[in-house]
Amino acid sequence: MMRLVAFLRGINVGGHIVKKENLQEAFVSLGFQNVSTYRQSGNVVFETNRDNAVEIQSEIEKRLCAMLGYEVVIFIRSLPQLKSILEFEPFKSQENEDGSVLVTFLPLGPIDFPLILPYTIPKSTAKLITIKDKEVYSVTHGGGEGALPNSFLESKLKTKTTTRNVNVIRELLEQYGQD
């Protein structure tokens, strides 16, 4: 069994409130096992024998759309992928004192990345540091900047993304292990 995390975009914000029990039920109905939610239900941890992340993602998105009546974009990552995110430390050369270190998940398919990094988001101190695999790493410094990397990247890439604080990724790994 492989343990995966589904990062759901826009759940329990903007009026899209979903009880964690309903999310868990949706995942269980698809045959996933040991399903649990972490923090406000935007992160669902589950186990499966299937190994095609694109197919898993599509199946979950279809089920959630049918259940909720609106599109929910999700991003699947394995625990080893999350561990790799934590081990990759692009922030050491950046001043991130009193800042938040963020990871924005990109879609699994091919994507054209038009920005030269590092890049400071206009009219802010938020900075996109680098891209590795299907994640963009950034630093924000409060003042409402936490959402900037996600919305900025969506506008530039013309695709949906979702962002998590690196501490959430660390906590997920601590709680759900490396199995």
C-alpha positions in Angstrom: 0.0 0.0 0.0 1.2 3.4 -0.9 0.2 6.4 1.3 -0.6 9.6 -0.6 -1.8 13.1 0.3 -4.4 14.9 -1.8 -4.1 18.7 -1.4 -7.5 20.2 -2.2 -7.7 23.7 -3.6 -10.3 26.0 -2.1 -11.9 23.7 0.4 -13.3 25.4 3.5 -12.7 28.8 2.2 -14.8 31.1 0.1 -18.1 29.5 1.2 -17.0 26.0 0.1 -17.4 24.3 3.5 -17.2 20.6 3.5 -17.3 18.4 6.6 -14.3 16.1 7.0 -16.6 13.1 7.4 -18.0 13.8 3.9 -14.5 14.1 2.4 -13.5 10.9 4.0 -16.6 9.1 2.8 -15.9 10.3 -0.8 -12.4 8.8 -0.7 -13.5 5.6 0.9 -16.2 5.2 -1.7 -13.4 5.2 -4.3 -11.8 2.2 -2.6 -9.1 4.1 -0.8 -8.1 2.9 2.7 -7.0 4.5 6.0 -8.5 7.9 4.9 -8.1 10.8 7.2 -8.1 14.6 6.9 -5.5 17.0 8.3 -6.2 20.6 9.2 -9.4 22.1 7.9 -10.0 19.2 5.4 -7.9 20.7 2.6 -5.4 17.8 3.0 -6.6 14.2 2.8 -4.2 11.3 3.6 -5.1 7.9 2.2 -3.7 4.6 1.1 -4.0 2.8 -2.2 -2.5 0.0 -4.2 -2.9 2.0 -7.4 0.2 3.9 -8.7 -1.1 6.2 -11.4 -1.3 9.6 -9.7 -3.0 11.3 -12.7 -5.8 8.6 -12.8 -6.2 8.8 -9.0 -6.4 12.6 -9.1 -9.0 12.6 -12.0 -11.1 10.0 -10.2 -11.2 12.0 -6.9 -11.9 15.3 -8.7 -14.9 13.7 -10.5 -16.2 12.2 -7.3 -15.9 15.5 -5.4 -17.6 17.4 -8.2 -20.5 15.0 -8.2 -20.8 15.1 -4.4 -20.3 18.9 -3.9 -21.7 20.3 -7.2 -18.6 22.3 -8.0 -15.1 21.7 -9.3 -12.4 20.8 -6.8 -8.9 20.8 -8.1 -6.5 18.4 -6.2 -2.8 17.8 -6.2 -1.5 14.3 -5.3 1.9 13.8 -3.7 3.4 10.7 -2.1 5.1 10.8 1.3 8.5 10.3 -0.4 7.8 13.4 -2.6 6.9 15.4 0.5 10.1 14.3 2.2 12.0 15.4 -0.9 10.3 18.8 -0.7 11.5 19.2 2.9 15.0 18.1 2.1 15.3 20.6 -0.7 16.3 23.8 1.0 16.3 26.7 -1.5 15.7 29.2 1.3 19.1 29.1 3.0 20.4 32.0 0.9 17.2 34.0 1.4 16.3 36.3 4.2 13.2 34.6 5.6 13.4 35.8 9.2 9.8 36.4 10.4 8.7 35.1 7.0 6.7 32.1 5.9 8.2 29.5 3.7 5.6 28.3 1.2 5.3 25.5 -1.4 2.9 25.9 -4.3 1.9 22.6 -6.0 1.6 22.6 -9.8 -0.4 20.2 -11.9 1.2 16.9 -12.7 1.2 17.3 -16.5 3.6 19.3 -18.6 3.7 23.1 -17.9 5.4 26.0 -19.5 7.0 28.1 -16.7 7.5 31.6 -18.0 9.3 33.3 -15.0 12.9 33.7 -14.3 13.5 33.0 -10.6 14.0 34.4 -8.0 11.2 36.8 -8.7 9.6 39.3 -6.4 5.8 39.5 -6.8 5.0 43.1 -7.8 3.8 45.5 -5.1 4.9 43.1 -2.3 7.8 41.6 -0.5 6.7 38.0 -1.4 9.4 36.3 -3.4 9.2 33.2 -5.6 12.6 31.5 -5.0 12.8 28.5 -7.3 11.0 25.7 -9.0 11.8 22.0 -8.6 9.8 19.2 -10.1 6.2 20.3 -9.8 6.6 22.7 -6.9 7.4 26.4 -6.6 9.1 27.6 -3.4 8.4 31.1 -2.1 8.9 33.3 1.0 6.3 35.8 2.2 6.6 38.3 5.1 3.1 38.8 6.6 0.8 41.7 5.8 -1.6 39.4 3.9 1.0 38.1 1.5 0.4 34.4 2.3 -2.0 34.0 -0.6 0.0 36.0 -3.1 2.2 33.2 -4.5 -0.8 31.0 -5.4 -2.9 33.7 -7.1 0.1 35.2 -8.8 1.2 31.8 -10.2 -2.3 31.0 -11.3 -2.5 34.2 -13.3 0.9 33.7 -14.9 0.6 30.0 -15.6 -3.0 30.0 -16.6 -3.7 26.9 -14.4 -4.9 26.1 -11.0 -2.4 25.7 -8.1 -2.6 25.3 -4.3 -0.1 26.5 -1.7 0.8 25.1 1.7 3.2 26.4 4.4 6.2 24.1 4.6 5.3 23.5 8.3 2.1 21.8 7.2 4.2 19.4 5.0 6.5 18.8 7.9 3.6 18.1 10.2 2.0 15.7 7.7 5.2 13.7 7.5 5.6 13.6 11.3 2.0 12.4 11.8 1.7 10.0 8.9 5.3 8.7 8.7 7.3 7.3 5.8 5.4 4.1 5.3 
